[in-house]
Amino acid sequence: MIGTDYTVNLLDFSGNLIRTIKLQQLPINLAFSPDSQRIAILGDPDELSVWGAKGELLAKYTIPESGSEFKFVEFAPDGKSIAVGGRRVRIYPNQTLDELIATGCEWLEDYFTTYPEEKEKLPACQ
């Protein structure tokens, strides 16, 4: 249930409160991931936040075009990306921290070839 007090209340099928998620922006819309382990919440005017099923913040994105243009949020069927839309659509990755770090290390691979000592400074990229 989306509240007007910057909260999202998660209820079970009987209507009992499971968890309350406190946001920094007024929630407009939300979507559950296909595996029901993540919740994407679109906040007004310019925030997309991704939460774990236990209520932990996993990621937060600032939508460059703020305002009321974006009204909808939806996970891709494979759960790997999140679409935020209205008149336009923006796509955001839905990755764990480990997946994001691995992606960053892949992007830096050419740099590490030239500067191998820099790779040694980043244990996550070993």
N, C-alpha and C positions, 0 to 999 in steps of 0.2 A: 504494500500500500504506500503510495507516494504522499508525503505530508507537505503542508505549506510552511513548516517550521524547519526546513533544511534537513529533513530526515526521510529515510526510507525504512518502513517497518516490514520485516519479513514474517509472514504468518504461515502456520501449517494449514492443512485442509479443514480443520475444525475452527479456524479463526484465532487460534492461540498465538501470541507473540513468540517468535523464535529468537529474533535479533533485531536491533535497531542500528541502522548505519547513519551516522551523523556526517553531513556534507558541508562544504564551504559555500556552495551555491544552491539555489533553489532547483530541485530536481524537476525535469520536464518529462522525461521518458526513461524507461529502462528495458533491458533485454537479458534473458538468461542464455548462457552458452549451451550448445547442443548437449554437452555432458552434464549440465546443471551444476557445474563446479565454479562458475564465475558469473558475475553480474556486471553488466556495463550500464552505467548511469550517466545520462546526459544532463548537465546542469546549465542553468541560464545565468549569465549570457554566453559563456565560452569554455566550458569544461566537460571533458569526458573522463570519467574515472572507472577503473575496473577493480572489482572487489572479489575476494575469495568467498566461498560459501560459508566460511566461519566468520566473515565480517572483516577480514584484513585487507587493507588497501594494497593492491598489486601494481597498479600503474595509474598515472594521471597525465592527461594530455590537455594542452591549451589549444583550442580551436582558433586558428588565426583570424577568421572572419567572425567576429563576435556579433551578438544581437540575436534576433528572433528568427534568423534564416534557417537554422537547424532545429528540427523538431523530432526527428526519429533516430533511433539507434537499433542496430540489428547485427547479430553475429553471422558470419558466413556459415554455410552448412557444415564445413569441416572444422569450424571453430578457430581457425588460424588468423582471422582478421575481423575487424569490426567496422561497419559502415555507419556513418552519421550523415543524415540527409535532410533535405528540404527541397529547395529549388536546385541546389547543387549537392553533390555527395563527396565526402572525404573518407578515405580508408585508412585505418590505423591497425598496426600489428597487435595480435593478441598472443604475447609470448611470456614465458616465465623469465625470471631474472637470469637463470642459467642460460636460457636460449638467447636472450639479448646479449649477454657477455660473449657467447660463442659466435654470434653474428658479428659483433664488434671485432673480435680477434680475427675472423675471416677477412674482414675489410682491411685490417692492418697487415695482412700477410706479406704484401709486397714491400711495405715499409720495414717490416722485421727482417726481410732478406737483406736489405741494405744496412740496417742498424740492428744486428742481432742482440747487442747489449741492452737495447730498449725492451726487447721481449722478455729478457731475464728479470726485468723490474716488474713485470706483470704476471704474478703466479697463475692467474686465471687463464692465461693464454699459453701455458706450458703444455 
